[in-house]
Amino acid sequence: MIRVNTHEAKTKLSKLLARVEHKREAFVICRNGVPIAEVLPWNKSKKDPLAQSAKLKKVVFLEDPSLPLEEEDWPNDKKLIT
């Protein structure tokens, strides 16, 4: 399985996704060498949790909203919309 750091993932996202799509190859995104996310080929037989939640009128959290954001996830002042 391919392991890439966050900077490389941002820089080469299109190429990485092409490998996932065409070669059905997964990859792991790491921050400071620690795995934080795994990108897998979409399993068409699996049901989409977001589509299911809309039908059932439920909220589905894909991440834990109670966890604090990392410093790099905070928006810059320049990016804020007023």
C-alpha positions as CSV (number, residue, x, y, z in Angstrom):
1,M,0.0,0.0,0.0
2,I,1.3,3.5,-0.9
3,R,2.0,5.9,2.0
4,V,2.2,9.6,1.2
5,N,2.6,12.6,3.4
6,T,0.0,15.4,3.4
7,H,2.0,17.7,1.2
8,E,2.6,15.0,-1.4
9,A,-1.1,14.0,-1.2
10,K,-2.2,17.6,-2.0
11,T,0.4,18.0,-4.8
12,K,-0.4,14.7,-6.5
13,L,-4.0,14.1,-5.6
14,S,-5.2,13.7,-9.2
15,K,-2.5,11.1,-9.9
16,L,-3.2,9.2,-6.7
17,L,-6.9,9.1,-7.4
18,A,-6.3,7.9,-10.9
19,R,-4.3,5.0,-9.5
20,V,-7.2,4.2,-7.1
21,E,-9.7,4.4,-9.9
22,H,-7.8,2.4,-12.6
23,K,-5.6,0.1,-10.6
24,R,-8.0,-0.3,-7.6
25,E,-5.0,0.5,-5.4
26,A,-5.5,2.1,-2.0
27,F,-3.2,4.6,-0.3
28,V,-2.6,6.0,3.2
29,I,-2.1,9.7,3.9
30,C,0.3,10.4,6.8
31,R,1.1,13.4,8.9
32,N,4.6,13.4,10.3
33,G,4.9,9.7,9.5
34,V,1.6,8.8,11.3
35,P,-1.2,7.4,9.2
36,I,-4.3,9.7,9.4
37,A,-6.5,8.6,6.5
38,E,-6.8,5.7,4.0
39,V,-8.2,6.2,0.5
40,L,-9.8,3.1,-0.9
41,P,-11.5,2.4,-4.2
42,W,-15.2,2.9,-4.1
43,N,-17.2,-0.3,-3.6
44,K,-20.2,0.1,-5.9
45,S,-22.1,-2.6,-4.1
46,K,-21.8,-0.7,-0.8
47,K,-24.6,1.7,0.1
48,D,-23.7,5.3,0.3
49,P,-24.0,6.3,4.1
50,L,-24.9,9.9,3.2
51,A,-27.6,8.9,0.8
52,Q,-29.0,6.4,3.3
53,S,-29.0,9.0,6.1
54,A,-31.0,11.4,3.9
55,K,-33.7,8.7,3.4
56,L,-33.8,7.9,7.1
57,K,-33.5,11.6,8.1
58,K,-30.5,10.8,10.2
59,V,-27.2,12.6,10.6
60,V,-24.1,10.6,9.8
61,F,-20.7,12.0,11.0
62,L,-17.8,10.9,8.9
63,E,-15.4,12.3,11.5
64,D,-15.7,12.9,15.2
65,P,-17.0,16.5,15.6
66,S,-15.9,16.6,19.2
67,L,-12.2,16.3,18.4
68,P,-10.2,19.5,18.2
69,L,-8.8,20.7,14.9
70,E,-5.1,20.5,14.2
71,E,-3.4,23.8,13.7
72,E,-3.1,23.3,10.0
73,D,-6.8,22.8,9.7
74,W,-7.7,26.2,11.1
75,P,-8.5,28.7,8.3
76,N,-6.2,31.6,7.7
77,D,-7.5,35.1,8.2
78,K,-7.2,35.7,4.5
79,K,-9.5,32.8,3.7
80,L,-12.3,34.0,6.0
81,I,-15.5,35.2,4.3
82,T,-17.0,38.3,5.8
